[in-house]
């Protein structure tokens, strides 16, 4: 059973994705890899080098997570853009 | 005939069209919610490229083959690698390569560096030679960051490339980007311990004039011209212009002696003098200047025209376009003699480019 993946609206719009997505992966890292297979380039929007981008947060079943967090079948994986604004550079 | 204005703003890109340079219509808005630093047209195949940025999702380059209706995008290879302290934060400038190398596209980025694509922007390679130049230690962030916002290719020699870094200076390669020479002679960097350094100057805008070897240059500290491919620079702003500070520059499409600048008061008051909008034109390569104001707002106009906010078209007489950080575009169809406000209330404008189809 795949995980249910939610993405920020700005990314979903960029890739014309209807949410949630059903995505297979045993950890957040594999979820992102599978997303990138389905939507080439989306990995670079979520990660920079070996890490999540500085203003990207991820939650698994509403708990703060990282790239190595396990994802069980049917889990909810939610990528969130940190609330930051009011400055050009944040 | 259709004139297209390709406009990059802090909230997406826009295409504005006119059949006659009198009536204008905004026809396309793309990459809404993304900051577009630059939109450019590729005369080789009719593609439009956009430098698309987000402080959350990072930078990418997008290509449209149907004049902005649909896009593909990529940032594959737009990285300094995991071992580098430098990060590619934004794409600032795009420059299509020569006709002899279809698919070649150059990108200038923040943190300052140069990238090349050979496949229309799908994949990128870092031109490491530039950041290995011995003068790079003199580079430091300007108000906009440490940015490479100028890439020019000599139409007579596709291996001759100029880049301009803020604050880092002008560099030229004569071998397609393998080696570089710092070219900042006669241009000061007064914030440096040595105010006339080999590099570290703050380049705002470089433009190639339609004459071999001639460039115009809006620097942080003045307006300059070179007639020898950048080897030496002449201060053309000291006499006749109200300020040495500004961001943008534009050149006439056929007359190498005609260029346009928009002086701002100073680097701490970045708007036009007296809050009265004026584009300044030289007809003699910077010897004398005309203040162009006919049709431009002259009261309470606290306007800023950023690096790529000033453009010309290729018609006769040439059109001139100025996009402001307040989201207004002023256009002239007579080389700057008279102006009209053609668009209001766009997001803050980063770039304007005019294409005649």
Interface residues (C-beta under 8 A of the other chain):
Chain A: X8 X10 X11 X13 X14 X40 X41 X44 X45 X46 X48 X49 X50 X53 X55 X56 X81 X82 X84 X88 X89 X90
Chain B: X10 X31 X32 X33 X34 X54 X55 X56 X57 X58 X60 X73 X74 X75 X76 X79 X82 X87 X145
